[in-house]
Amino acid sequence: MENFIVSARKYRPQNFNTVVGQAHITTTLKNAILNQHLAHAFLFCGPRGVGKTTCARILAKTINCTQITKEGEACNQCESCVSFEKGASLNIHELDAASNNSVDDIRALVEQVRFAPQAGKYKVYIVDEVHMLSASAFNAFLKTLEEPPPYAIFILATTEKHKILPTILSRCQIFDFKRIVPEDTVKHLEEIVAKENIKAERNALQLIAQKSEGCMRDALSILDKIVSFSNGALTYDNTLEHLNILDEGYFFKLLTHLTEEDLTSAMLLYDEINQKGFEGDTVLYGMAAFIRNILVCKDKASAHLLESIEGWRDQYLAAAQKISTPYLVSALNILNEAEIQFKMARNKRLHVELALIKLNFLQQAIELSMEDGQLVKKKLVDAHYPIRTKKIIPLSNIVVNAEAKLVIETPAPVTNPISTPIVPAKKVVTPAVQDQSVVEPVLSNSATASVPTNNSSSNTVAPNLTGGKKSLLAVLQQKYGNDYNIEEVKEAISLNIETLQLCWNDYANKMEKDLKHSVAGTFRMATLQIEDPTHFTITVPALTAQKFVEQERMTLMENIWDRFQNRAIQFSILVDAGEKEDVPLHLKLNSKQKFDHIAKQYPLVQQLKERLNLEVNF
């Protein structure tokens, strides 16, 4: 049985002209060879599978060729080229830094550099995956890399340039390899299938190029797998099936259902996609890429950014003309957010369906934010607007008729709302009446508003405060009599020092009766001062006294509120800065001072320390 060689090795480029998609690199290297301007160290960096190691080997073979062509290519016929093709060249050394990354490996490499080549002009050292070297290995390599012998050339290759020390970068001539564009990949695949006598549809090769994402090695590996899967005949359908790619036809159908707001059809189509084994994140990712492709097709200048096979290009252009840009941008944002949060969702299917529901009703949301065909943007307002508030109507301005229907008059402006707040009575009337009459406030913008009763009885009270009509209290007393204890809301009393001090002394006497002598003493030593109509301060001599007052805050406030009929009153506690607390001696001294104090009072302690040679841990 003949040994099979994968396409990535079988069709590896053997000269600069056969390198795919890196013309800017190969042209520079050929000119450097022809002009004899070779650097002593090269750094090839770029994505995987784009030809870094291949170009390094071609460069190593070409500079040792004895019959270089006018184009700067190796002749492939001289002794050096033939030995290179057979893998027997003694002038080319390859080191895999991923598995030989220690400082000893680099030291062994440096020792080899000391010996000149026996045949040929240059000794070339190719270090692949150089970013895997340890820090000590990099440091051991610095001096040799900076000043190598004239016959030594180093070619470093890496996929992660940012991991290499700046001191290494500064000593190398850097070449950045780029991803291979799909057109170059398709062209190279067509050459290979022609040589292998494989029947392949162009759409299938474009699909492979799109899946490889600019990596030629991946493209050739995918080609080998599909050739084995399809028995030598590549079609669009079997390539789609093998690569497990969601066909863009599904996305066109799904977008049609969503723009027509046909949620049922969209959910059924997603169920069909789910039944085929595609995960929700695949649907979200594919739909986002699909919307992105439509968005770039909105303008002819960006149409070349379309990432799709040629067969779908016309449909993308047609869809871009039908769907508005606001819809596409908003849909892309929804899909991006859904894709980010997909991992955290427990119910994956519901998460995707919720995104589809949002896309289904997205058009309605956009239409609501449109005005004359233009999006209405939110405006930033520099001016500050006050918060709209609703005045509380005093209970004294409310009158009711015989049926307990309330009528409200607009109150006059309050001149000092802080000093005279309206406080509800402590006892609230809540009669359990059998009839269904409900007391409801009726608000009106006019100065006087009235609510007629359902019956036409003559005992209706006219809603007027100034015509000798009954107040709310009088009507309640007439309706319920003495069955309930009805109290009128009392007017709030402004803070005054006499009443406040009297209330304060009463509470101190209460603490004395409750055998809380420390608290009572604290209250008698405190000084009161009124700051405004609803706030006063308490000055106490020490922090301990402040804690005593804080413990009684709630009970004290209830007494003060009842005395002044005003629950807006509050107080704050201040500690007199002029007074200092008597701190115990053991809290003032540190460890050494405590020992000295004890030793001074008890000399035997000092003698014990000296006789036993003890050391005090301060």
Residue pairs with C-beta under 8 A, 6 or more apart in sequence:
6 220
6 221
6 224
7 192
7 220
7 221
7 223
7 224
8 216
8 217
8 220
8 221
11 192
11 195
11 220
12 54
13 19
13 20
13 51
13 54
13 58
14 58
14 76
14 85
15 58
15 62
15 73
15 74
15 76
16 26
16 29
16 30
16 55
16 58
16 62
16 72
16 73
17 26
17 71
17 73
19 25
19 26
19 51
19 54
19 55
19 58
20 51
20 180
20 184
20 185
20 187
20 188
20 216
21 50
21 51
21 178
21 179
21 180
21 181
21 184
21 185
21 216
22 50
22 51
22 55
22 177
22 178
22 180
24 178
25 44
25 51
25 55
25 175
25 177
26 55
28 175
29 55
29 59
29 62
29 72
30 71
30 72
30 73
31 37
31 72
32 38
32 39
33 59
33 62
33 63
33 68
33 72
34 68
34 72
38 63
38 153
39 153
39 172
39 173
40 148
40 152
40 153
40 154
41 145
41 148
41 153
41 154
41 155
41 156
41 171
41 172
41 173
42 56
42 59
42 153
42 154
42 155
42 156
42 172
42 173
42 174
42 175
43 130
43 156
43 157
43 158
43 161
43 164
43 168
43 169
43 172
43 173
43 174
43 175
44 52
44 53
44 55
44 56
44 155
44 156
44 157
44 158
44 175
44 177
45 52
45 157
45 158
45 159
45 160
45 161
45 174
45 175
45 176
45 177
46 52
46 159
46 176
46 177
46 178
46 179
47 159
47 177
47 178
47 179
47 214
47 215
48 159
48 215
48 217
49 212
49 215
49 216
49 217
49 218
50 177
50 178
50 179
50 180
50 214
50 215
50 216
51 177
51 216
52 157
52 158
52 159
52 177
53 126
53 128
53 157
55 175
55 177
56 126
56 128
56 155
56 157
57 92
57 126
58 74
59 124
59 155
60 84
60 91
60 92
60 122
60 124
60 126
60 153
60 155
61 74
61 80
61 81
61 84
61 89
61 92
62 68
62 72
62 73
62 74
63 121
63 122
63 124
63 153
64 80
64 84
64 89
64 91
64 92
64 120
64 121
64 122
64 124
65 74
65 75
65 78
65 80
65 81
66 75
66 78
66 79
66 80
67 75
67 77
67 78
68 74
68 75
69 75
74 81
75 81
76 82
76 85
79 119
80 89
80 91
80 119
80 120
83 89
83 90
84 92
89 120
90 117
90 118
90 119
91 117
91 119
91 120
91 122
91 123
91 124
92 123
92 124
92 126
93 109
93 112
93 123
93 124
93 125
93 126
94 126
94 128
95 105
95 109
95 125
95 126
95 127
95 128
96 128
96 129
97 127
97 128
97 129
97 130
97 131
97 132
97 133
98 128
98 129
98 132
101 132
101 133
101 134
101 137
102 134
102 137
103 134
103 136
103 137
103 139
103 140
105 137
106 133
106 137
106 140
106 141
107 140
109 125
109 127
109 141
110 140
110 141
110 144
112 123
112 125
113 123
113 125
113 144
113 148
113 149
113 152
114 149
115 123
116 123
116 149
116 151
117 123
117 151
121 151
122 151
122 152
122 153
123 151
123 152
123 153
124 153
124 154
124 155
125 152
125 153
125 154
125 155
126 155
126 157
127 133
127 154
127 155
127 156
127 157
128 157
129 157
129 158
129 159
130 156
130 157
130 158
130 164
130 168
131 158
131 159
131 160
131 161
131 163
131 164
133 141
135 165
138 164
138 165
138 167
138 168
141 168
142 167
142 168
142 171
145 154
145 168
145 171
145 172
146 171
148 154
154 172
156 168
156 172
158 164
161 169
161 174
161 176
178 214
179 213
179 214
179 215
180 214
180 215
180 216
181 214
182 206
182 209
182 210
182 214
182 307
185 208
185 209
185 212
185 214
185 216
185 219
186 202
186 205
186 206
186 209
188 216
188 219
189 200
189 205
189 208
189 209
189 219
189 220
189 223
190 200
190 202
190 205
192 220
192 223
193 199
193 200
193 205
193 223
193 234
196 227
198 227
198 232
198 233
198 234
199 232
199 233
199 234
200 233
200 234
201 234
201 235
201 236
202 310
203 236
203 309
203 310
203 311
204 226
204 234
204 235
204 236
204 238
204 239
205 234
206 309
206 310
207 236
207 239
207 240
207 243
207 245
207 309
208 219
208 222
208 223
208 226
208 239
208 243
209 219
210 307
210 308
210 309
211 218
211 219
211 222
211 243
211 245
212 218
212 219
212 222
222 243
223 234
225 242
226 234
226 238
226 239
226 242
226 243
227 234
229 238
229 242
230 238
230 239
230 242
236 311
240 247
244 277
244 278
246 273
246 278
246 282
246 283
246 286
248 290
248 308
248 312
250 269
250 273
251 286
251 287
251 290
252 315
252 319
253 269
254 266
254 269
254 270
254 287
254 356
255 290
255 291
255 294
255 319
255 323
257 263
257 265
257 266
257 269
257 360
258 266
258 356
258 359
258 360
258 362
259 322
259 323
259 327
259 363
261 360
261 361
261 363
261 364
262 360
263 356
263 357
263 360
266 356
266 360
267 353
267 356
270 283
270 352
270 353
270 356
273 283
274 280
274 283
274 349
279 348
280 342
280 348
280 349
280 351
280 352
281 339
281 342
281 348
283 352
284 335
284 338
284 339
284 342
284 352
284 355
285 339
287 335
288 332
288 335
288 336
288 339
289 307
291 328
291 331
291 332
291 335
292 332
293 306
293 307
293 308
293 316
294 316
294 319
294 320
294 323
294 328
295 320
295 325
295 328
295 329
295 332
296 302
296 303
296 305
296 306
297 303
297 306
297 316
297 317
297 319
297 320
298 320
298 325
298 328
303 317
306 313
306 316
308 316
324 366
326 366
326 370
326 375
327 362
327 363
327 366
330 362
330 365
330 366
331 359
331 362
334 355
334 358
334 359
334 362
335 355
335 359
338 351
338 352
338 354
338 355
341 351
342 348
342 351
342 352
345 351
366 375
369 375
369 376
370 376
391 411
392 422
393 408
393 410
393 411
393 441
394 411
394 422
395 422
395 472
395 489
396 471
396 472
396 489
397 408
397 409
397 411
397 465
398 406
398 407
398 408
398 409
398 441
398 472
399 406
399 407
399 409
399 461
399 463
399 464
399 465
399 469
399 470
399 471
399 472
399 475
400 406
400 407
400 439
400 461
400 472
400 475
401 407
401 451
401 453
401 460
401 461
401 463
401 475
402 453
402 457
402 459
402 460
402 461
402 475
403 437
403 453
403 454
403 455
403 460
404 437
404 438
404 439
404 475
404 479
405 437
405 439
405 440
405 442
405 451
405 453
406 439
406 440
406 441
406 442
406 451
406 472
407 442
407 448
407 449
407 450
407 451
407 463
408 441
408 442
408 443
408 444
408 449
409 447
409 448
409 449
409 463
409 465
410 444
410 445
410 446
410 447
414 420
416 533
418 532
418 533
418 534
418 568
419 492
419 494
419 533
419 534
420 491
420 492
420 494
421 492
421 534
421 566
421 567
421 568
422 489
422 492
423 489
423 490
423 492
423 565
423 566
423 567
424 489
425 487
425 488
425 489
425 490
426 487
426 562
427 485
427 487
429 476
429 480
429 484
429 486
431 480
431 483
431 484
442 449
442 451
443 449
448 463
448 464
449 463
450 462
450 463
451 463
452 460
453 460
461 469
461 470
461 475
462 469
463 469
470 478
473 486
473 488
476 486
477 486
480 486
490 565
491 565
492 564
492 565
492 566
492 568
493 499
493 563
493 564
493 565
493 566
494 533
494 564
495 530
495 532
495 533
495 534
495 535
495 536
495 564
495 569
496 530
497 528
497 530
499 563
499 564
500 528
500 530
500 536
500 560
501 528
503 559
503 560
503 563
504 523
504 526
504 528
505 523
505 524
506 559
507 523
507 552
507 556
507 559
508 520
508 523
508 524
509 520
511 517
511 519
511 520
511 523
511 552
512 520
518 548
519 548
519 551
519 552
522 540
522 545
522 548
522 549
523 549
525 540
525 541
525 545
526 538
526 539
526 540
526 545
526 549
527 538
527 539
528 536
528 537
528 538
528 539
529 536
529 537
529 539
530 536
531 537
534 566
534 568
534 569
534 570
535 569
535 570
535 571
535 572
536 569
536 571
537 571
537 572
537 573
537 574
538 549
538 571
538 572
538 573
538 574
539 573
539 574
539 575
539 576
540 546
540 549
540 573
540 574
540 575
540 576
541 575
541 576
541 579
542 575
542 576
542 579
542 581
543 575
543 581
544 581
545 575
546 573
546 575
549 556
549 573
550 573
557 569
557 570
557 571
560 569
560 571
561 567
561 569
585 597
586 594
589 597
590 618
591 616
591 617
591 618
592 616
592 618
595 616
595 618
598 605
599 605
599 606
599 609
608 614
609 616
